[in-house]
Amino acid sequence: MSNISCKSIVKSLIPPFILIITRGAFRFVKKLLIGKYQTYSIGRFNVKLNRDHALPRIQERYKMYDRFLPFLASYLCDGVIFDIGANVGDTLLAMLDKMNPESTSTFVCIEPDRDYFALMKKNIEVLDSFHYAQRIFIENAFCATSKESKTTVKSAGTAKTVLMPVVQKVSSGGGGSICYIA
């Protein structure tokens, strides 16, 4: 058995402990100075994103990312458009930016994650001044084709849903889809 002193144990623990405190203090100061959110422009709309949201980096790297659906929406004049997994409402705003001004299309945006849903709600508040708000319906719900609950794993401004056993049923559509309270 080696002779390890209390002093040598403490010395070996101090550097990692100080490093952890320093990283935590840096994150705290960064949040205070910079804030939790960033603003990102999508056409004529500004979107509030989490500071770590990957959308700006993805669109910078892949110029055509998230561009086809708004282009397609520009040809729609009426109907119902569903955005399942609406995240912060960025696709909705991109579609509205490109949409024909005479369009009477209705939008249904469903997002299961409470944090992204709250941001989506804030992001579409600006639409009141554009007279779109009465055609947009948002729901904090999870859609599935079977009776399963879910858990959400977040990373870089998006979320992946992992299915688990049954929870409370909210509604079912004619196509067999089932929505559950998020």
N, C-alpha and C positions, 0 to 999 in steps of 0.2 A: 504494500500500500504506500503510495507516495505521500509525502508531507506537503499538503496544499494549505497555505495560510489563508485566512479570511481576507487579508489585504490583497492577495493576488486574485482572488475571486472578484472582489469589488472592482479592482483595476480592469479586469477583463470585461466587466459589465458596463462600465461607464461610457466608453465610446459608442456602442450601439444605442444605449439609452439616450444619450445626447443627440445622436443622429435622428432618432425617432421624434424627439421633442422639436428639433429644428425643422424637420419636414412638416410636422403638424402645424407649427407656428407659421411657416411659409404659406401653407394652404389657407390658413385662417386669414392672414394679412392679404393674400391674393384675392380671396372672396370679398373682403372688406373694400379693397381698393378698386378692383375690376368688376366685381359683381358676379352673380350666379348665372346671368344670361348674356347672350350676344344678340345683336340685331342683324338680320340678313335680308337682303332685298330679293324679292321674287317679282319681276316685272314692276308694276306700279305699287306693289304692296310690300310692307316691311313685316318680317316674321320674327317673333321672339323665339330663340332656340336656347337650349342648355348650353353652357359655355363649352362643353366637350362634344357637342353634336357634330357628327361627321359630314352632314350635308354640304357645307361650304367646301370642304376638302374633296369630297367625292365629285361634286360638280366641276371643280377646278381641274381635277385629273381626267374625268370622263365627261367630255363636253356634251354628250347626248343623253347623259343620265337624267331621267325624270323629265324628258322633253317630248316624248311621243304622245303621251296621254293628253297633255294640254293642246298639242297640235290637233289631235283627233277631236277633242272637245270643241275646238273652234268651228267645226262643221255641224255641230248639234244645235238644233233650234228648240227642241222641247224633249221632254222625257224625264226619267229619273236616273241619276247617276249615283252609284254606291261607291264609297271609299271605305273598304274594310281594312282596318289597321291604319287609320288616318294619321297617326303620329301627332304632329303639332299643327296639322292642317296645311302643310306646305303644298301638297298636290292640289288640294281644293283651290288655294289662292293662285297657283300656276294655271289651273284650268280657267278660273274666272278672269284672269289677266288676258288670256288668249280667246275667250269665248265671244261669239257674235253678240253685240249689244242688244239685239232684239230677241235673244234666246230667253225662253221661259223655263228652262230646265230647273229641276229640283235636285238638291244634293242631300244625300244621307251619309253622314260620316260617323263611323263606328270605331272607337278606340278603347281597348280594354285597360290600358295602363292609366291609373289615376293622375299621375304627374303629367304625362303627355296630353291627356284629355284636358287638364286644367290649362296647359299652354295653348292647346288648340282653341279652347273657349276664349282666351284672351286674344289670340291672333285673329279670330273672326269677328271680334267686336268692332274692328275698323270697318267692317263691311256695312254697318248701319248707314254710313254716309254715302255708300254706293248703291243703296236700295236692294241689296242682295239678301239681307238677313232673313226676310220672310220666306225665302226659298231654301233655306239651309236648316237641316235638322241634324243635331248631333246626339250621340248616345254613348255613355260610358258602359260598354257591354262587351262580352266575349261571344263570338259566334263559332259554332261547331256543328258537325253533322252527327254527333253522338253525345250521349250524356256523360260528359267528363268535365272535371274542374281543371283549373290551370294555375300555373305559377309563372311569373314573368322574370326573365333574366335580362337585365339592361346592360348595354355596352355602347359607347360612342354615339349616344343620341338615338339609338334604336333599341327595340326590345324583341326578344324571342320568347314565344310562349311554349311552355312545356305542359302537356296534358297529364291530368291525374284523375282519380275517381270522382264520382258524381257530387254536384252541388245543387243549389236552388234554381229551378227552371223559371225564366222570366216570360218568354214567348216562343212560339214556333211559327215558322212561315210555311206556306203551301209547298215549298220545295224540300221540306224535311230539315231545314236548318233550325238550330235551337240556339237561343241567346241566353246567356247566364249573366247575372249581376257580377260586375268586375270587383 
